[in-house]
Amino acid sequence: MLKWVAAVVLCSVVSVGLVAQPLPELSLAQVVRVHDGDSVWLQPLGAVAKQATAKWVVRIHGIDAPEICQDFGVQAQNALAVRLAGQRIAVTWRGQDSYGRWLASLRVLGTDDMPDVGQWMVAKGYAWSYRFKGDPGPYAQTQHLAQAQQRGLFANSLAVNPRRFRRSHGACRWAP
């Protein structure tokens, strides 16, 4: 019995030390992998890099890009990869979504050409402004302009919002 109590106490002490520390409000990073049109893997830079032991997997806040197996999904992934290649990125953490994924706003440093990555993806027609519970999302005006100009996926009148696509087809089971 004493060994069991000691084991429980030891596990409790160890688990307290393993509790995730809150992420800093703003971080610097470099993209090491683009998973799809709205998810990336980041390598922290600067002081945070010395403390970080792993890469960050981040979903870009405020956008919903086509699934990788959906029409325009690969184009969205490729556009994001080209946009972020070799760039230093400012990461503003927004918390976690209902699936436990980290959400962040990303800004390309050193550019005057629409540094907000989410806004850029919507403006170029590679993603929708993320709608949630009646909220049109942070890039609704940008999306309306891209639709009016028929940019990217908005040039296709049959383009399907990723949320509706997932409801009809489920999650993608492959990646190109």
C-alpha positions as CSV (number, residue, x, y, z in Angstrom):
1,M,0.0,0.0,0.0
2,L,2.8,2.4,0.9
3,K,4.4,1.8,-2.5
4,W,1.2,2.5,-4.3
5,V,0.7,5.8,-2.4
6,A,4.3,6.8,-3.2
7,A,3.8,6.0,-6.9
8,V,0.7,8.2,-7.0
9,V,2.5,11.1,-5.2
10,L,5.5,10.7,-7.6
11,C,3.2,10.7,-10.7
12,S,1.4,13.8,-9.4
13,V,4.6,15.7,-8.8
14,V,6.0,14.7,-12.2
15,S,2.8,15.5,-14.1
16,V,2.7,19.0,-12.5
17,G,6.1,19.6,-14.1
18,L,4.8,18.4,-17.5
19,V,1.8,20.9,-17.7
20,A,2.2,22.9,-20.8
21,Q,3.4,26.4,-20.3
22,P,1.3,29.1,-21.9
23,L,2.6,30.2,-25.3
24,P,3.9,33.7,-25.6
25,E,1.5,36.2,-27.1
26,L,3.9,36.9,-30.0
27,S,6.6,34.6,-31.4
28,L,9.0,34.6,-34.3
29,A,9.2,31.5,-36.5
30,Q,10.0,30.1,-39.9
31,V,7.8,27.7,-41.8
32,V,9.3,24.3,-42.3
33,R,6.3,22.6,-43.8
34,V,3.0,23.6,-45.4
35,H,0.5,20.8,-44.7
36,D,-2.4,22.3,-46.7
37,G,-3.9,25.7,-47.4
38,D,-4.5,26.6,-43.8
39,S,-2.1,24.5,-41.7
40,V,1.7,24.9,-41.3
41,W,4.5,23.6,-39.2
42,L,6.7,26.3,-37.7
43,Q,10.2,26.3,-36.3
44,P,10.5,28.9,-33.5
45,L,13.2,31.5,-33.8
46,G,15.0,33.7,-31.3
47,A,14.7,33.3,-27.6
48,V,11.7,31.0,-27.8
49,A,13.7,28.6,-30.1
50,K,16.1,27.9,-27.2
51,Q,13.3,26.8,-25.0
52,A,11.3,24.9,-27.7
53,T,12.0,21.2,-28.2
54,A,9.6,20.7,-31.1
55,K,8.1,22.3,-34.1
56,W,4.7,24.0,-33.8
57,V,1.8,22.7,-35.8
58,V,-0.5,25.7,-36.4
59,R,-3.8,26.3,-38.1
60,I,-4.1,29.8,-39.6
61,H,-6.7,31.7,-37.7
62,G,-9.6,33.1,-39.6
63,I,-9.5,31.1,-42.9
64,D,-10.8,27.9,-44.2
65,A,-8.9,26.6,-47.3
66,P,-10.1,23.8,-49.5
67,E,-9.2,20.3,-48.3
68,I,-6.2,18.9,-50.0
69,C,-8.3,16.3,-51.8
70,Q,-10.9,19.0,-52.8
71,D,-10.8,21.0,-56.0
72,F,-8.3,23.9,-55.6
73,G,-6.8,22.3,-52.4
74,V,-3.4,21.6,-53.9
75,Q,-3.3,25.1,-55.5
76,A,-4.0,26.6,-52.1
77,Q,-1.3,24.5,-50.5
78,N,1.2,25.5,-53.2
79,A,0.3,29.2,-53.0
80,L,0.8,29.2,-49.2
81,A,4.1,27.4,-49.6
82,V,5.4,29.9,-52.1
83,R,4.2,32.8,-50.1
84,L,6.0,31.6,-46.9
85,A,9.1,30.1,-48.4
86,G,12.2,31.4,-46.5
87,Q,10.2,34.1,-44.7
88,R,10.4,35.1,-41.1
89,I,6.9,35.0,-39.6
90,A,5.4,36.8,-36.7
91,V,3.0,34.5,-34.9
92,T,0.2,35.8,-32.8
93,W,-1.4,33.0,-30.8
94,R,-5.2,32.9,-30.7
95,G,-5.7,29.8,-28.6
96,Q,-7.0,26.4,-29.6
97,D,-10.0,25.3,-31.7
98,S,-12.6,22.7,-30.7
99,Y,-10.3,20.0,-32.1
100,G,-7.4,21.0,-29.9
101,R,-5.4,22.5,-32.8
102,W,-3.3,25.7,-32.1
103,L,-4.7,28.7,-33.9
104,A,-2.5,31.7,-34.8
105,S,-2.5,34.7,-37.0
106,L,0.7,34.8,-39.2
107,R,2.4,37.9,-40.6
108,V,5.2,37.9,-43.1
109,L,7.9,40.2,-41.8
110,G,9.7,42.7,-44.1
111,T,6.9,43.0,-46.7
112,D,4.4,45.8,-47.4
113,D,2.5,43.5,-49.7
114,M,-0.4,42.4,-47.4
115,P,1.7,40.8,-44.6
116,D,-1.3,39.2,-42.9
117,V,-1.2,35.6,-44.3
118,G,-4.9,34.8,-43.7
119,Q,-6.0,38.0,-45.5
120,W,-3.6,37.3,-48.4
121,M,-5.0,33.8,-48.8
122,V,-8.6,35.1,-49.0
123,A,-7.7,38.1,-51.2
124,K,-6.0,35.8,-53.7
125,G,-8.9,33.4,-53.7
126,Y,-7.2,30.5,-52.0
127,A,-9.4,30.4,-48.9
128,W,-12.7,31.5,-47.4
129,S,-13.0,33.7,-44.4
130,Y,-13.8,31.3,-41.6
131,R,-17.5,31.6,-40.6
132,F,-18.6,30.4,-37.2
133,K,-22.0,30.6,-35.6
134,G,-23.2,33.5,-37.8
135,D,-20.0,35.4,-37.6
136,P,-18.7,36.0,-41.1
137,G,-15.1,35.8,-40.0
138,P,-12.3,38.4,-39.9
139,Y,-11.8,38.5,-43.7
140,A,-15.4,38.7,-44.9
141,Q,-14.9,42.0,-46.7
142,T,-11.7,40.7,-48.3
143,Q,-13.7,37.6,-49.4
144,H,-16.5,39.8,-50.9
145,L,-13.9,41.7,-53.0
146,A,-12.2,38.5,-54.1
147,Q,-15.6,37.0,-55.1
148,A,-16.5,40.2,-57.0
149,Q,-13.1,40.0,-58.9
150,Q,-13.5,36.3,-59.4
151,R,-10.1,35.5,-58.0
152,G,-8.8,32.0,-57.6
153,L,-11.4,29.5,-56.4
154,F,-14.1,32.3,-56.5
155,A,-13.9,32.2,-60.3
156,N,-15.6,28.8,-60.1
157,S,-19.3,29.2,-59.4
158,L,-19.4,25.6,-58.2
159,A,-16.7,26.0,-55.6
160,V,-17.7,24.3,-52.4
161,N,-16.9,25.7,-48.9
162,P,-14.6,23.2,-47.1
163,R,-17.0,22.8,-44.2
164,R,-19.7,21.7,-46.6
165,F,-17.2,19.5,-48.5
166,R,-16.2,17.7,-45.2
167,R,-19.9,17.1,-44.3
168,S,-20.5,15.5,-47.7
169,H,-17.3,13.6,-48.2
170,G,-15.6,13.4,-44.8
171,A,-11.9,14.2,-44.2
172,C,-9.3,13.6,-46.9
173,R,-7.7,10.2,-46.6
174,W,-4.6,11.0,-48.7
175,A,-2.3,13.8,-49.4
176,P,-0.6,14.4,-52.8
